[in-house]
Amino acid sequence: MANSNKINALAEALRIMLLEEAREADLDLSAKKMQIILSLPDDALDMSKDKRRQMIDRLFEIASDPSLGELIRETMKRAKLTEANLAIATRIPGTVIRKLKSDSIVPNNVPLLLLRNLLNQLQLSFKVAEKAMLKTFTMIQKTEWDQLKASPVRVWARRPGEDKGKVLVNKAADTAGRELYENKESLIKYLSQLKELMEDQQE
Amino acid sequence: MASFTYTEIVKLVRQKDRKGFELLYNHYGQKFFSFAVKRWFLTEDEAWEVVYQTLQTLVLKLPLHEFESKKHFDNFLYKVFINYLRQYYRRHRKQQAEEVDFTISLQAAFAADEPETKDEPASVPELNTLAIKAYYQEDAVESPNLVALKCALQQLKADERDILLLRAQNYTYEEIAKMLKIKNNQLKVKHHRSKQKLMQLLNKKNANHG
């Protein structure tokens, strides 16, 4: 970022307005703003070829790795398994299996033993499942989390001890709308326990 | 470059066809990159991250979501992009505030870019610079000053508002004239008068609340 020891206060306040109004932008306003971005002049900057290739490679890789939901769907189809059969064999409720299939639930919501049953039933190795579960976690985190942060539904409250009328702060916690264990650290711990459990069963 | 619709790009990405990812970058990523660097002063590395996070979010969203129309697609992409832009912009303004003599001068802001007009200069209201600095520190800080500015902006005519917001993003008068399909020759004066009008509205609000 360009270093400047003076920032135009009005322009900066207007930029803040722009950043904030995006949260509440309706379809028409977003379309108008996108049009401005996409109709940049001909001298638009581009990144280096290497950086560009790196970005496309990484995006391609992310899309190519299967999520847990994709793995379950593909394996069920290949093995001609129904949700009802899988629910009985794994003791995972049908509703939870449906959520796992659609990648709409963080995998560590499922008790370890039951998830182990599921992987066994689908004959999925820990290594394959681990990568898929991490992708599912990122998918959920990215899609729901970003929407939550960009959402116009915000809770405003006065910050304690602040001068009267000076600053209002969003009090919505970073974990709003999530269970405490739905974070990466908990998932890593869960995966480590799952790995041990699956290794124990092989011995 | 052949033109592709968003549905064609989405279809190729869903099919995990590499061409789809290239098109996604060409149609959106590159524009976002240029916008972040030229309009928001991000470094190329920062802009790379913003674009990558934005496109990654879209790529991960696609298997789970069907967009009803181009407007819905644009709405999603725009909000995600601005969300990451906001995060990076705030983070680095915050760093900048710690590293350099961070002086926000509204007087200087108003004096700069001053065209020769016979208008009386508007008196400059106190814009609480603490509110701007606080914005870099906390997620979604909003101050009465910024709310007043938002209200004042809403009272301007659409073209006055557009000129002010586009100039704040460093678009040249020539670019603004093209975008708004208006003549360039009076744009500088119009920009100045829009600022004057905005300041008068803010002064009025301050007087009412003072």
Interface residues (C-beta under 8 A of the other chain):
Chain A: M1 A2 N3 S4 N5 K6 I7 N8 A9 L10 A11 E12 A13 L14 R15 I16 M17 L18 L19 E20 E21 A22 R23 A25 D26 L27 D28 S30 A31 K33 M34 I36 I37 L38 S39 L40 P41 A44 L45 D46 M47 K51 R52 M55 I56 R58 L59 F60 I62 A63 S64 S67 E70 S102 D103 S104 T138 M139 K142 T143 D146 Q147 K149 A150 R154 W156 G165 K166 V167 L168 V169 N170
Chain B: V13 K16 R18 F21 E22 L24 Y25 H27 Y28 G29 Q30 K31 F32 F33 S34 F35 V37 K38 W40 F41 L42 T43 E44 E46 A47 W48 V51 Y52 L55 Q56 T57 V59 L60 K61 L62 P63 L64 H65 K70 K71 H72 D74 N75 L77 Y78 K79 V80 F81 I82 N83 L85 R86 Y89 H92 R93 Q96 E99 V100 D101 F102 T103 I104 S105 L106 A108 A109 F110 A112 L127 N128 T129 L130 A131 I132 A134 Y135 E138 D139 A140 V141 E142 S143 P144 N145 L146 L149 K150 L153 L164 L165 L166 R167 A168 Q169 E175 K178 M179 K195 L198
